[in-house]
Amino acid sequence: MAMARKKKEKEKDIIDQLLDNIDFRGLTQDEVVGQDGLIKQLTGRILQRALEAEMTEHLGYEKNSNAGDNSGNSRNGHTEKTVLLENQETTIDVPRDRNGSFEPIIVPKHEKRAPLFNDQIISMYSFGMSDRDIKRHLEKIYNVEVSPDLISRVTNAVLEEVREWQNRPLDQSYAILYLDALVVKGRIDGKSSIKSVYVALGVNFEGKKEVLGLWIAQSEGAKFWMGVLTEIKNRGVQDILIACMDGLSGFPEAVHAVYPQTRVQLCIVHMVRNSTKFVSYKDLKKICAGLKEIYSAASEESGRAALEEFGNHWNGKYPMIYQSWDRHWENLSEFFKYPPEIRKAIYTTNAVESLNYQLRKVTKNRSSFSTDDAIFKILYLAIRNASEKWTMPIRDWGRALNQFAIEFGKERVPFL
């Protein structure tokens, strides 16, 4: 810490010494920050000096030093290069060596953009700006002209990171796993096509959220979900306490095929939404109130009693609602076993739907994605942005852990 502070102070002193030699009186804004202003010139000079220092480090001796005699390598002039900076471009002379072994770090070979420029493009892309929007923004704000192809190449650098993330080892077990899918527009053989992006969001035993991965298919189905869960298991997840999902046919069976001990909680919000789909407007408020009596009950017994009362009242007009809740009751009632503070985290897929909302925000500006890689790229960056805010555990997580230990046994609940 002390060394880092001393380094910062030294850097500040160097910058102050540079600025002390500049007379800012009478300088216009354009002369300071314009396309040919002091900042551009200073940045170019700093890059130039840094490259010369890299060459000295590479060769092992200073310029014009006799130490280089018979060393086997030497300086060999310069190559002019225009470099795109964060907000402008500048021209520098890149030093060469006779052996061609010099690999500069500050401005790599064949790279015409400084790292800060690349980072800025990726940041804009991650918040949903299209390639052409980024191009227009850079031209308007920074007076730097770039092509959509260049922007695409910059953002494609993320793909290697995406693949590493998608294949990374996972924790051995998770307390809760939310499974959901969202729809995006892709292309197959040049034709527009609707694709489903499968999202698995885990809650680890510290109570913190973590996206386990993304998968793309033509449509959502239980069979594909089973493949997703199998891949998750192959990446190290041997146990999941509770899986939360919508009422897709065959979904619970797909979960139990891979994780036989996992308990399933169907999303109450999806159940209510499906139950009221064909209810007349004049009955809607009463139906919703009756269903709330079921899922807000203090215990499973009182919830079941509320369901029976609901059936007695509405079966004559809407029999399918009671039948659906009765048929799925085993997978709807899991949340009753936990304290009120943790119930909402279990009986809805709000956590993953909130994430999906963030993902839809970055895809809505695009009419369609040309490849699956393009979908992975933008969604991964959006997840990376969202996960930066996931710093706190779920509220009252300590009580939840104790409850999990009672329900599942301490051997399945780490950190206790």
Contacts in CASP RR format, 6 or more apart in sequence:
PFRMAT RR
TARGET T0000
AUTHOR 0000-0000-0000
METHOD contacts of the structure
MODEL  1
MAMARKKKEKEKDIIDQLLDNIDFRGLTQDEVVGQDGLIKQLTGRILQRA
LEAEMTEHLGYEKNSNAGDNSGNSRNGHTEKTVLLENQETTIDVPRDRNG
SFEPIIVPKHEKRAPLFNDQIISMYSFGMSDRDIKRHLEKIYNVEVSPDL
ISRVTNAVLEEVREWQNRPLDQSYAILYLDALVVKGRIDGKSSIKSVYVA
LGVNFEGKKEVLGLWIAQSEGAKFWMGVLTEIKNRGVQDILIACMDGLSG
FPEAVHAVYPQTRVQLCIVHMVRNSTKFVSYKDLKKICAGLKEIYSAASE
ESGRAALEEFGNHWNGKYPMIYQSWDRHWENLSEFFKYPPEIRKAIYTTN
AVESLNYQLRKVTKNRSSFSTDDAIFKILYLAIRNASEKWTMPIRDWGRA
LNQFAIEFGKERVPFL
18 42 0 8 1.000
22 38 0 8 1.000
24 32 0 8 1.000
27 38 0 8 1.000
30 37 0 8 1.000
31 37 0 8 1.000
31 38 0 8 1.000
32 38 0 8 1.000
32 39 0 8 1.000
33 39 0 8 1.000
34 40 0 8 1.000
34 88 0 8 1.000
35 88 0 8 1.000
35 143 0 8 1.000
40 85 0 8 1.000
40 88 0 8 1.000
40 90 0 8 1.000
41 90 0 8 1.000
43 85 0 8 1.000
43 88 0 8 1.000
43 90 0 8 1.000
44 83 0 8 1.000
44 90 0 8 1.000
44 91 0 8 1.000
44 92 0 8 1.000
47 83 0 8 1.000
47 90 0 8 1.000
47 92 0 8 1.000
47 106 0 8 1.000
47 107 0 8 1.000
47 114 0 8 1.000
48 92 0 8 1.000
48 93 0 8 1.000
50 106 0 8 1.000
51 92 0 8 1.000
51 94 0 8 1.000
51 95 0 8 1.000
51 104 0 8 1.000
51 106 0 8 1.000
51 107 0 8 1.000
52 63 0 8 1.000
52 95 0 8 1.000
54 102 0 8 1.000
54 104 0 8 1.000
54 105 0 8 1.000
54 106 0 8 1.000
55 75 0 8 1.000
55 95 0 8 1.000
55 97 0 8 1.000
55 102 0 8 1.000
55 104 0 8 1.000
56 62 0 8 1.000
56 63 0 8 1.000
58 97 0 8 1.000
58 101 0 8 1.000
58 102 0 8 1.000
58 103 0 8 1.000
59 68 0 8 1.000
59 71 0 8 1.000
59 73 0 8 1.000
59 74 0 8 1.000
59 75 0 8 1.000
59 97 0 8 1.000
60 67 0 8 1.000
60 68 0 8 1.000
60 71 0 8 1.000
61 67 0 8 1.000
61 68 0 8 1.000
61 71 0 8 1.000
63 75 0 8 1.000
68 74 0 8 1.000
72 98 0 8 1.000
72 99 0 8 1.000
73 97 0 8 1.000
73 98 0 8 1.000
73 99 0 8 1.000
73 101 0 8 1.000
74 97 0 8 1.000
74 98 0 8 1.000
75 95 0 8 1.000
75 96 0 8 1.000
75 97 0 8 1.000
75 98 0 8 1.000
76 96 0 8 1.000
76 97 0 8 1.000
76 98 0 8 1.000
76 100 0 8 1.000
77 95 0 8 1.000
77 96 0 8 1.000
78 93 0 8 1.000
78 94 0 8 1.000
78 95 0 8 1.000
78 96 0 8 1.000
79 93 0 8 1.000
79 94 0 8 1.000
79 96 0 8 1.000
80 91 0 8 1.000
80 92 0 8 1.000
80 93 0 8 1.000
80 94 0 8 1.000
81 91 0 8 1.000
81 92 0 8 1.000
81 93 0 8 1.000
81 94 0 8 1.000
81 107 0 8 1.000
81 112 0 8 1.000
82 89 0 8 1.000
82 90 0 8 1.000
82 91 0 8 1.000
82 112 0 8 1.000
83 89 0 8 1.000
83 90 0 8 1.000
83 91 0 8 1.000
83 92 0 8 1.000
83 107 0 8 1.000
83 112 0 8 1.000
83 113 0 8 1.000
83 114 0 8 1.000
84 112 0 8 1.000
84 113 0 8 1.000
84 114 0 8 1.000
84 117 0 8 1.000
84 144 0 8 1.000
84 146 0 8 1.000
85 114 0 8 1.000
85 116 0 8 1.000
85 117 0 8 1.000
86 114 0 8 1.000
86 116 0 8 1.000
86 117 0 8 1.000
86 120 0 8 1.000
86 142 0 8 1.000
87 141 0 8 1.000
87 142 0 8 1.000
87 144 0 8 1.000
88 142 0 8 1.000
88 143 0 8 1.000
88 144 0 8 1.000
89 144 0 8 1.000
92 107 0 8 1.000
94 104 0 8 1.000
94 107 0 8 1.000
95 102 0 8 1.000
96 102 0 8 1.000
103 109 0 8 1.000
106 114 0 8 1.000
107 114 0 8 1.000
113 154 0 8 1.000
118 154 0 8 1.000
118 157 0 8 1.000
121 134 0 8 1.000
121 138 0 8 1.000
121 151 0 8 1.000
121 154 0 8 1.000
121 155 0 8 1.000
122 154 0 8 1.000
122 155 0 8 1.000
122 157 0 8 1.000
122 158 0 8 1.000
122 381 0 8 1.000
124 133 0 8 1.000
124 134 0 8 1.000
124 137 0 8 1.000
125 131 0 8 1.000
125 134 0 8 1.000
125 151 0 8 1.000
125 155 0 8 1.000
125 377 0 8 1.000
125 378 0 8 1.000
125 381 0 8 1.000
126 362 0 8 1.000
126 378 0 8 1.000
126 381 0 8 1.000
126 382 0 8 1.000
126 384 0 8 1.000
126 385 0 8 1.000
127 362 0 8 1.000
127 382 0 8 1.000
127 385 0 8 1.000
128 361 0 8 1.000
128 362 0 8 1.000
128 363 0 8 1.000
128 365 0 8 1.000
128 378 0 8 1.000
128 382 0 8 1.000
129 137 0 8 1.000
129 365 0 8 1.000
130 365 0 8 1.000
130 366 0 8 1.000
131 148 0 8 1.000
131 151 0 8 1.000
131 152 0 8 1.000
131 155 0 8 1.000
132 148 0 8 1.000
133 365 0 8 1.000
134 146 0 8 1.000
134 151 0 8 1.000
135 146 0 8 1.000
135 147 0 8 1.000
135 148 0 8 1.000
135 151 0 8 1.000
138 144 0 8 1.000
138 145 0 8 1.000
138 146 0 8 1.000
139 145 0 8 1.000
139 146 0 8 1.000
155 377 0 8 1.000
156 373 0 8 1.000
156 377 0 8 1.000
158 377 0 8 1.000
158 380 0 8 1.000
158 381 0 8 1.000
159 373 0 8 1.000
159 376 0 8 1.000
159 377 0 8 1.000
161 380 0 8 1.000
162 376 0 8 1.000
162 377 0 8 1.000
162 380 0 8 1.000
165 213 0 8 1.000
165 380 0 8 1.000
166 213 0 8 1.000
166 214 0 8 1.000
166 376 0 8 1.000
167 235 0 8 1.000
168 235 0 8 1.000
169 235 0 8 1.000
169 236 0 8 1.000
170 212 0 8 1.000
170 232 0 8 1.000
170 235 0 8 1.000
170 236 0 8 1.000
170 237 0 8 1.000
171 204 0 8 1.000
171 205 0 8 1.000
171 236 0 8 1.000
171 237 0 8 1.000
172 236 0 8 1.000
172 237 0 8 1.000
172 238 0 8 1.000
172 239 0 8 1.000
173 205 0 8 1.000
173 237 0 8 1.000
173 238 0 8 1.000
173 239 0 8 1.000
173 240 0 8 1.000
173 241 0 8 1.000
173 412 0 8 1.000
173 414 0 8 1.000
174 202 0 8 1.000
174 203 0 8 1.000
174 204 0 8 1.000
174 205 0 8 1.000
174 237 0 8 1.000
174 239 0 8 1.000
174 240 0 8 1.000
174 241 0 8 1.000
175 203 0 8 1.000
175 204 0 8 1.000
175 205 0 8 1.000
175 207 0 8 1.000
175 241 0 8 1.000
175 242 0 8 1.000
175 400 0 8 1.000
175 401 0 8 1.000
175 404 0 8 1.000
175 413 0 8 1.000
176 202 0 8 1.000
176 203 0 8 1.000
176 240 0 8 1.000
176 241 0 8 1.000
176 242 0 8 1.000
176 243 0 8 1.000
176 244 0 8 1.000
176 345 0 8 1.000
176 346 0 8 1.000
177 200 0 8 1.000
177 201 0 8 1.000
177 202 0 8 1.000
177 203 0 8 1.000
177 212 0 8 1.000
177 240 0 8 1.000
177 242 0 8 1.000
177 243 0 8 1.000
177 244 0 8 1.000
177 262 0 8 1.000
178 199 0 8 1.000
178 200 0 8 1.000
178 201 0 8 1.000
178 202 0 8 1.000
178 203 0 8 1.000
178 243 0 8 1.000
178 244 0 8 1.000
178 245 0 8 1.000
178 349 0 8 1.000
178 351 0 8 1.000
178 352 0 8 1.000
179 198 0 8 1.000
179 199 0 8 1.000
179 200 0 8 1.000
179 201 0 8 1.000
179 225 0 8 1.000
179 228 0 8 1.000
179 243 0 8 1.000
179 244 0 8 1.000
179 245 0 8 1.000
179 251 0 8 1.000
179 255 0 8 1.000
179 349 0 8 1.000
179 352 0 8 1.000
180 198 0 8 1.000
180 199 0 8 1.000
180 201 0 8 1.000
180 245 0 8 1.000
180 246 0 8 1.000
180 349 0 8 1.000
180 352 0 8 1.000
180 353 0 8 1.000
180 356 0 8 1.000
181 196 0 8 1.000
181 197 0 8 1.000
181 198 0 8 1.000
181 199 0 8 1.000
181 220 0 8 1.000
182 196 0 8 1.000
182 197 0 8 1.000
182 199 0 8 1.000
182 356 0 8 1.000
182 359 0 8 1.000
182 360 0 8 1.000
183 194 0 8 1.000
183 195 0 8 1.000
183 196 0 8 1.000
183 197 0 8 1.000
184 194 0 8 1.000
184 195 0 8 1.000
184 197 0 8 1.000
184 363 0 8 1.000
184 369 0 8 1.000
184 375 0 8 1.000
185 192 0 8 1.000
185 193 0 8 1.000
185 194 0 8 1.000
185 195 0 8 1.000
185 366 0 8 1.000
185 367 0 8 1.000
185 368 0 8 1.000
185 369 0 8 1.000
186 192 0 8 1.000
186 193 0 8 1.000
186 194 0 8 1.000
186 195 0 8 1.000
186 368 0 8 1.000
186 369 0 8 1.000
186 370 0 8 1.000
186 375 0 8 1.000
187 193 0 8 1.000
187 368 0 8 1.000
187 369 0 8 1.000
187 370 0 8 1.000
187 371 0 8 1.000
192 368 0 8 1.000
193 218 0 8 1.000
194 218 0 8 1.000
194 219 0 8 1.000
195 216 0 8 1.000
195 217 0 8 1.000
195 218 0 8 1.000
195 372 0 8 1.000
195 375 0 8 1.000
196 216 0 8 1.000
196 217 0 8 1.000
196 218 0 8 1.000
196 219 0 8 1.000
196 220 0 8 1.000
197 214 0 8 1.000
197 215 0 8 1.000
197 216 0 8 1.000
197 359 0 8 1.000
197 375 0 8 1.000
197 379 0 8 1.000
198 214 0 8 1.000
198 215 0 8 1.000
198 216 0 8 1.000
198 217 0 8 1.000
198 220 0 8 1.000
198 224 0 8 1.000
198 225 0 8 1.000
198 228 0 8 1.000
199 211 0 8 1.000
199 213 0 8 1.000
199 214 0 8 1.000
199 352 0 8 1.000
199 355 0 8 1.000
199 356 0 8 1.000
199 359 0 8 1.000
200 211 0 8 1.000
200 212 0 8 1.000
200 213 0 8 1.000
200 228 0 8 1.000
200 232 0 8 1.000
201 209 0 8 1.000
201 210 0 8 1.000
201 211 0 8 1.000
201 212 0 8 1.000
201 351 0 8 1.000
201 352 0 8 1.000
201 355 0 8 1.000
202 209 0 8 1.000
202 210 0 8 1.000
202 211 0 8 1.000
202 212 0 8 1.000
203 209 0 8 1.000
203 210 0 8 1.000
203 345 0 8 1.000
203 351 0 8 1.000
203 394 0 8 1.000
204 210 0 8 1.000
205 401 0 8 1.000
205 413 0 8 1.000
205 414 0 8 1.000
205 415 0 8 1.000
206 393 0 8 1.000
206 397 0 8 1.000
206 415 0 8 1.000
207 393 0 8 1.000
207 394 0 8 1.000
207 397 0 8 1.000
207 400 0 8 1.000
208 390 0 8 1.000
208 391 0 8 1.000
208 392 0 8 1.000
208 393 0 8 1.000
208 394 0 8 1.000
209 351 0 8 1.000
209 387 0 8 1.000
209 390 0 8 1.000
210 387 0 8 1.000
210 390 0 8 1.000
211 355 0 8 1.000
211 383 0 8 1.000
211 387 0 8 1.000
212 232 0 8 1.000
212 235 0 8 1.000
212 237 0 8 1.000
214 376 0 8 1.000
214 379 0 8 1.000
214 380 0 8 1.000
214 383 0 8 1.000
215 224 0 8 1.000
215 228 0 8 1.000
215 231 0 8 1.000
216 372 0 8 1.000
216 375 0 8 1.000
216 376 0 8 1.000
217 224 0 8 1.000
220 248 0 8 1.000
221 248 0 8 1.000
221 251 0 8 1.000
222 248 0 8 1.000
222 249 0 8 1.000
222 250 0 8 1.000
222 251 0 8 1.000
222 253 0 8 1.000
222 254 0 8 1.000
223 254 0 8 1.000
225 248 0 8 1.000
225 251 0 8 1.000
225 254 0 8 1.000
225 255 0 8 1.000
226 254 0 8 1.000
226 257 0 8 1.000
226 258 0 8 1.000
227 258 0 8 1.000
229 254 0 8 1.000
229 255 0 8 1.000
229 258 0 8 1.000
229 259 0 8 1.000
230 258 0 8 1.000
233 258 0 8 1.000
233 259 0 8 1.000
239 259 0 8 1.000
239 261 0 8 1.000
239 262 0 8 1.000
239 412 0 8 1.000
240 259 0 8 1.000
240 262 0 8 1.000
241 262 0 8 1.000
241 263 0 8 1.000
241 404 0 8 1.000
241 408 0 8 1.000
241 412 0 8 1.000
241 413 0 8 1.000
242 262 0 8 1.000
242 263 0 8 1.000
242 264 0 8 1.000
242 265 0 8 1.000
242 334 0 8 1.000
242 346 0 8 1.000
243 255 0 8 1.000
243 259 0 8 1.000
243 262 0 8 1.000
243 263 0 8 1.000
243 264 0 8 1.000
243 265 0 8 1.000
244 265 0 8 1.000
244 266 0 8 1.000
244 267 0 8 1.000
244 346 0 8 1.000
244 347 0 8 1.000
244 348 0 8 1.000
244 349 0 8 1.000
244 352 0 8 1.000
245 251 0 8 1.000
245 252 0 8 1.000
245 255 0 8 1.000
245 264 0 8 1.000
245 265 0 8 1.000
245 266 0 8 1.000
245 267 0 8 1.000
245 349 0 8 1.000
246 266 0 8 1.000
246 267 0 8 1.000
246 270 0 8 1.000
246 349 0 8 1.000
247 266 0 8 1.000
247 267 0 8 1.000
247 270 0 8 1.000
247 271 0 8 1.000
247 274 0 8 1.000
247 328 0 8 1.000
251 264 0 8 1.000
252 264 0 8 1.000
252 266 0 8 1.000
252 331 0 8 1.000
255 262 0 8 1.000
255 264 0 8 1.000
256 262 0 8 1.000
256 264 0 8 1.000
261 412 0 8 1.000
263 334 0 8 1.000
264 331 0 8 1.000
264 334 0 8 1.000
265 331 0 8 1.000
265 332 0 8 1.000
265 334 0 8 1.000
265 335 0 8 1.000
265 346 0 8 1.000
265 347 0 8 1.000
266 328 0 8 1.000
266 331 0 8 1.000
266 332 0 8 1.000
267 347 0 8 1.000
267 348 0 8 1.000
267 349 0 8 1.000
268 295 0 8 1.000
268 332 0 8 1.000
268 335 0 8 1.000
268 347 0 8 1.000
268 348 0 8 1.000
269 348 0 8 1.000
269 349 0 8 1.000
269 350 0 8 1.000
270 349 0 8 1.000
271 291 0 8 1.000
271 324 0 8 1.000
271 325 0 8 1.000
271 328 0 8 1.000
271 332 0 8 1.000
272 288 0 8 1.000
272 291 0 8 1.000
272 295 0 8 1.000
274 324 0 8 1.000
275 287 0 8 1.000
275 291 0 8 1.000
275 321 0 8 1.000
275 324 0 8 1.000
275 325 0 8 1.000
276 284 0 8 1.000
276 287 0 8 1.000
276 288 0 8 1.000
276 291 0 8 1.000
278 318 0 8 1.000
279 287 0 8 1.000
279 318 0 8 1.000
279 321 0 8 1.000
283 317 0 8 1.000
283 318 0 8 1.000
287 314 0 8 1.000
287 318 0 8 1.000
287 321 0 8 1.000
290 306 0 8 1.000
290 310 0 8 1.000
291 310 0 8 1.000
291 321 0 8 1.000
293 303 0 8 1.000
293 306 0 8 1.000
293 309 0 8 1.000
293 310 0 8 1.000
294 303 0 8 1.000
294 306 0 8 1.000
294 307 0 8 1.000
294 310 0 8 1.000
294 325 0 8 1.000
295 303 0 8 1.000
295 332 0 8 1.000
295 335 0 8 1.000
295 347 0 8 1.000
297 303 0 8 1.000
297 305 0 8 1.000
297 306 0 8 1.000
297 336 0 8 1.000
299 336 0 8 1.000
300 333 0 8 1.000
300 336 0 8 1.000
300 337 0 8 1.000
303 333 0 8 1.000
303 336 0 8 1.000
304 329 0 8 1.000
304 333 0 8 1.000
307 322 0 8 1.000
307 325 0 8 1.000
307 326 0 8 1.000
307 329 0 8 1.000
310 321 0 8 1.000
310 322 0 8 1.000
310 325 0 8 1.000
311 321 0 8 1.000
311 322 0 8 1.000
314 321 0 8 1.000
314 322 0 8 1.000
315 322 0 8 1.000
325 332 0 8 1.000
332 347 0 8 1.000
334 346 0 8 1.000
334 347 0 8 1.000
335 343 0 8 1.000
335 346 0 8 1.000
335 347 0 8 1.000
336 343 0 8 1.000
337 403 0 8 1.000
337 407 0 8 1.000
338 346 0 8 1.000
338 400 0 8 1.000
338 403 0 8 1.000
339 396 0 8 1.000
339 399 0 8 1.000
339 400 0 8 1.000
339 403 0 8 1.000
341 395 0 8 1.000
341 396 0 8 1.000
341 399 0 8 1.000
341 400 0 8 1.000
342 394 0 8 1.000
342 396 0 8 1.000
342 397 0 8 1.000
342 399 0 8 1.000
342 400 0 8 1.000
342 403 0 8 1.000
344 350 0 8 1.000
345 351 0 8 1.000
345 394 0 8 1.000
345 400 0 8 1.000
355 383 0 8 1.000
355 386 0 8 1.000
358 382 0 8 1.000
358 385 0 8 1.000
358 386 0 8 1.000
359 379 0 8 1.000
359 382 0 8 1.000
359 383 0 8 1.000
361 382 0 8 1.000
362 378 0 8 1.000
362 379 0 8 1.000
362 381 0 8 1.000
362 382 0 8 1.000
363 369 0 8 1.000
363 375 0 8 1.000
363 378 0 8 1.000
363 379 0 8 1.000
366 378 0 8 1.000
369 375 0 8 1.000
369 378 0 8 1.000
394 400 0 8 1.000
401 413 0 8 1.000
401 415 0 8 1.000
401 416 0 8 1.000
402 416 0 8 1.000
404 412 0 8 1.000
404 413 0 8 1.000
405 413 0 8 1.000
405 416 0 8 1.000
410 416 0 8 1.000
END
